[in-house]
Amino acid sequence: MNIHIKNGRLIDPKNGIDAQRDVFIAAGRVVGVGAAPDGFVAERTLDAAGLVVAPGLIDLAARLREPGYEYRATLESEMIAAVAGGVTALACPPDTDPPLDEPGLVEMLKHRARMLNQARVFPVGALTQGLRGAELTEMAELSDAGCVAFSQADAPLTDSRVLRRAMQYAATFDFSVWLRPQDSFLAKDGVAHDGEVATRLGLPAIPAHAEVVALSTMLLLAREAGVRLHICRLSTEAGVALIREAKQQGLSLTCDVSANHVHLSDHDIGFFDSNCHLVPPLRSLRDRDALRAGLADGTIDAICSDHTPVDDDAKQLPFAEAEAGATGLELLLPLVLKWADKTALSDALAKVTQHPARILGLDNLGHLSVGASADVCIFDPAHWWKVEPAALNSQGKNTPFLGMELQGKVRYTLVDGKVVYQSV
């Protein structure tokens, strides 16, 4: 279908555009920006007056809960949540049940996602069989099946020899390895940041150096192996400093941070709010400010939702017993816009469009150049809405932001040139 998006404020970070420009779409591609190509006849016109037209958001961490955890969420519900949040492409971690350690599971997930004709799904394969941290998976076969990277998700990999072999193997084939840094022994049984809040509430704590020790090991091994390393969900000031230094030394390295950690700290736990039980834990105000500074200076490449829908029964428990995680697909855009108060809107949107596309190796996504895939998010940056269960399409209603008002509402989402979401 030929679509004309008119009167909108086009923000395309990769191309340095922030101006009123029309966008013209045909056959799933952007065919014109500013002026229509010769012979173009629109079959549908979207009036974006007062709205921002941007590349579709790309989320580096969204658990879809299939296969294995359908009682928490279904692929259908979470894909609807994705497009309602302006997310047109997402990476799915391998910690499903069973884990994504066999080509058949990856192919099934991709097939089911394609049948829904909504957001694009890019599976991240398991680094070790069953995520047990002992034997490597057949990464080449998983890559052929559609995996874009390899990870342990939140499962520990305590054997440094296995990690070293995994990095060496991945480097041989130029596969990307995604790791969340946390020393499982230092973090054992912990549920909150090791600070005054955890002490006052009597919660088992996870010290900041649990991240630093693990991250130091990962960076040393990655330098030796020459692997492309992506660090997931950075959470500490010291971690940001290590990443900054490693990048300055020329290491092939990228990293992301959860949108929750950009705005919240351990003080938001309040009186044992289990919606604030997250992995990694919410850190100190000083750590949060360091994460913001890392985003601003480019040390941290991307913001992700770390979408983890949890059923009510698993959240309505004492803090230490409640399951960790928060829903985030529909909150990613407003939380990025909230952070954009401190920086240029174009720079903020780059953290969820251009940069995630580069990390995933998706040259045709994350921008609206002529010839690029027509994945578009059209949103009202001035619209306020209240975060409450009825307002969320995700089956998971668990978020620290429940009851709060956030700014930024998606009006249209296009994937491959098709309108897959339109707000009423």
N, C-alpha and C positions, 0 to 999 in steps of 0.2 A: 504494500500500500504506500502511495505517495503522501507524505505528511509534511505540512508547513507549520512550524512553530514560530509564531510571530510576537513581536512587541516585548519579548523577554530580555532580561539582563543576562547575557551569556557570560558564564565564568568557566573558562577552560584553562586550568593552571599550566598544563604542558605547553600550550601555545601562547601563554601570556596574554590571554584575552579576558578583559573585564569591561564589557561595554554592551550597549543595546545592539543586538544582532539577531537576525532571523536565521533559523536553521531549517534546511530542506533535506528530507529523507526519502529514499526510494530503495526498494529491494533489500531492506535491512541494513543499508549503509547511509552514512552522511554524504550527500551529493553536492551540498552547497552551504556556505556560511556567509551570511550578509546579502548575497545575491543568488537568485535561483539560476540553475543551469539552463541552457537553451532547451526549450521544448518541455520544461517541467510543468505539469498540471497537478495541483493538489487534489487528492481525493478526500482529505480531512485536514482541517485547520484547527490548531490548538492556540488559543489566545493566552499568552503568558504575560499579559500586562500586569505589572506589580509583582511578578514572580521571578525567581532565579532559574535559569536553565543551565544545568551542569552535567558533566558525565555521570553515568550511574555509579553509585557507591560500590566499592569493592571491599569486602570484609574478610580479614585474614584468619578469623577464628569464629566459626558458628557451628555449634553442635546441633545436628538435625534429629538426633536421638533414634535414628534408624540405621541399621537393624538393631533390635534388642531391647530398646527402651521406649517402645511405643506407648506405654502407659504414662510416660512423662510428656511426650509430644510425638506428633506424626510428621512425616515428610510434607504432607499436604498443608498442615497448619503452619509449619515453620516457613515454607516457601511463600505462603500468603503473607506472613509477617515480614519476610524479607522485602518483597516488592512494595508492601505498604510503607516500609521504611526507606524506600528509594534504593535499596541494595539490589543490584543487578547481577552481581557475581560474588561468590563466597567460597572460601576454603573450608573444608570439613575435616576436623581432626580425626585421627584413627581410633579413638577410644570408644568405639561402638561395641556391641556384643553379638557375635564375635568381633574382635578388632579387624581393621582393614589390612589384613596380612596375606590375603590371597586374591589373585586376579578376578576370580568369579564374583567375590563380594564387591569389589570396586566397580566392575562392569554392571552389576545389578543396581548399585546405587546410582550410577550415571544414567542408566536406562530409565529408571523410575523418575529421576529428576527431569530428564528430557521429555518424558510423556506428560509432565505437568505444564510444560511450556511457560515457565516463569523464570526465576533467576537461574543463572548458570552455576553449576556446582563443580568444584574442583577438589577431588579427594586428596588428602594427604595420607600417604601410606605409612604403615607401621614400620619402624626401624628394625625392631626385633620381633621374632615370632611370638604371637600372643601378647606382645608388649611386656614380656617377662624379663627382658634384659639379658638373655643368655645367647640365643642363636640369631644370626642375621636373617632377615627375610630375603626373598628373591627380588631385589630392588629392580632389576632390569625388566622382569616380567610385570611387576606392579606398574612400572613406568609405562610400559606398552599398553597396559589396561587403562591408563588415564591418570595415574598419580602424578602430582606436580612437585612433590617434595616428600621427605620422609622424617618421621617424628616419633617420639615416645609419648606425646601428649603430656599428661601429668603423671604417667607411670615412671617410677625411678629406674635409672640405669646406673647401678652402683659399681659395676665392674669397668674400670677405666680401660682395660685391655679391649673389651668388647666395643666400647665407644671409639677407641682409636682405630680398630679394624673397620668399623662402620664408616668412619670419616674417610679412611683411605680408599675403601671400596667406592663410596659415593663420589669422591674426587676423580677416580678413574673414569667414571661415566659422566662427570659434570652434573651429578644430581645435587640438589640443595638439601641440607640437613637443618631441620628446625628443632630447637631445643629450648625448654624452659628451665632456667638455672635454679636448682634448689638441692642442696645436700640433704638427702633423705634421713641421714642420721641426726644432723643438727635440727632438722625440722620435725622429727618424729613426734607424733601425737599432738603437735601444735595446731592451734586454730586461729590465733590472733598475733599481731605484731608484738614483739618483745619490747614493751614500753609501759608507761604509767597506767594506760587504760587496761591492758591485760592484767597488770598487777592488782589494780583496784577491783576488777571484776573477778579475779581468781581464775582466769582462763589460761590454759596451756599455751605457751608462747613459741613463736618462730623468730629467731634473731635475724637481723639484717644480714649477718655474715653467712647465713645459710645460703643466700643467693650469691654472695661475693665469692665464697670458696668454690662453689660449683661453676660459676662463670669463669673464674680464673683458669680452672682446669680445661673447660671447653675452649677457651681462647688459645691456650698453649697447644692443645692437640690440633685445633683447626689450623693454626699457623704451620705446624709440622706437616699436616696432611695436604694442605693447599685446597681445602674444601670450601665450597660456598656455604657459609653459616648464617642462619637467621635465628636471632634470640627472641623468644616469645615472652610477652608479658613481663617486661622489666618493671621493677617495683621499688628500687632503693636508690638513694643518692650515690652510694659507693658504686653501684652497678652502672649508673649513668657515666660516672667518671672512668670506669674501666672500658666501657664501650667507646667513649670519646678518645681515649688514648690509643686503643687498638685501631680505630679508624685512621687516626693521624699517622700511625705506623704502616698504613697501607693494607691492612687485613681485609679480605673479601667478606664483608660483614654488613648485615642489616639487622634492625630490631623493631619491635612494636611495643605498644603499651595499651592496656585496656582503658576504654573510655571512663570506666568507673574510677580507676586510679588517678585519672587526670583531675578529678573533681573532689574525691572523697579521701578521708583519712581515718585512722583508727578511732578518732573522737566521734565519728558518725555511728559507731556501734551503739552509742547511747546506753540504754538499759537492755542489753542483750538482744538487739534487733538481728534476728537470724538472716534477714535479707542482706545484711552486711557481712555474712560469712562467705568469703570469697577465696579463690585460689589464684594467685598468691594473696596473702592477707592484705587488707588495707593498712598502709604504713603510716608513719608519722607525718605531720604537716611539713616538716623539713624535706622528707622524701618526696611528698607530693609536689612541692615547689621545685625540686630538682628535676622531676619528670617534666614539668611544664617548661622549664628552662631548656631541657634536652630536646623537647619538641621544637621550641623556638629557634634553636641554633642548628638544627638538622642532625643532631646526634641520634635522636630517635626518628625513624623513618616514617612510621605509620601508626595510626590509631585503629584499633579493632574493637568490636563489641564484646568479644569473649562470651558470646551468647550460649548460655547453659540453662535451658528450661528445667525446672525441678517441680515435681508434683507437690501439692499443698501438704500432704501427710509428711513428706520428708523435710519440709521447711518449718512446720508448726511443732517444733521440738526445742528443747533447751539449746542454746547457741552452740555448745561444743558437740552436741549430738546431731544437729541439723546438717543436711547435705549442703555442701558448698556450691555456689554458682548463682548467676543472675541472668534473667532474660535481657536481651540487649539489641536485637536487630532493629526494632522500631524506635529505639532511643539513640542509636548511633548518630544520626544526623543532628537532632537537637543538642546532643552533648558536644558534638564538634562545633556547632554554632555558638554554644555557650563559651567554649574555649576561644572561639574566634573573636570574642570581645577584647582579647589581649593581643590579637595579631590581625593581619589582613585576612579577609574572608577567602581570597584566592589561595593563600598559603595554607589555611586551615583545611580547605577542601582537597588540596593536594595530598594531604595525609590519608585520605580515604578514597582517592581516585588514582592519580598519576603514580604515586609511590607504591601502593600495593600492587598495581599492575606490573610495575618494574620488578618487584620482588617475585611475583608469580611467573614472570617471563611472558606476559601477555601483551604483545606489541600493539594489538588492534583494539585494546580496551583501555579505559581510564582517560580518554581524551575524545574530542569531537572534531578531529581533523577530517578533511574531505577524504573519503575512502575508508574511514574507521567504522567499526560496527556501531550501529545506532542504538547504543544503550544510554538512556537519558533519564535524569532525575529532574523533575520540575517541581520546585517547592516554594512555599510562601514563607519567607524568613521572618515575617512580622506576626505570624499567627501563633497565639498562645493556646496551649491545651493542657489539660490536667491528666497526669499519669494515674490511671486507675484501671482495675482489671477489665472493665467493660470497653475501655479504649484500646486494648491490646489484642491483636489477632493471634499472637503466639499462644500456644496451649499453656506455656509457663507464664505465671503472673508475678513471679518473684523478682523484685528489683528494689534496691535501696531508695529509688526515687519515687516510690508509691506515694500518692497524695501531693506531690509537688507539681508546680506548673512550669512547663518548658516551652521554649520558643522555637518554632520551625515545624512546618507541616507539609508533607508531601502531597502534591495535587495530582501529578501524573508520573507514572513510571513506564518507560519504554524499554523493552529488551528485543534486540534484533529487529528494530523498526516496528514493533507491535506494541500497542498500549495494553499492558498487562495489569495496570492498576490505575484507578481513577477515584479520587475521594468525592464523596457526595456533598 
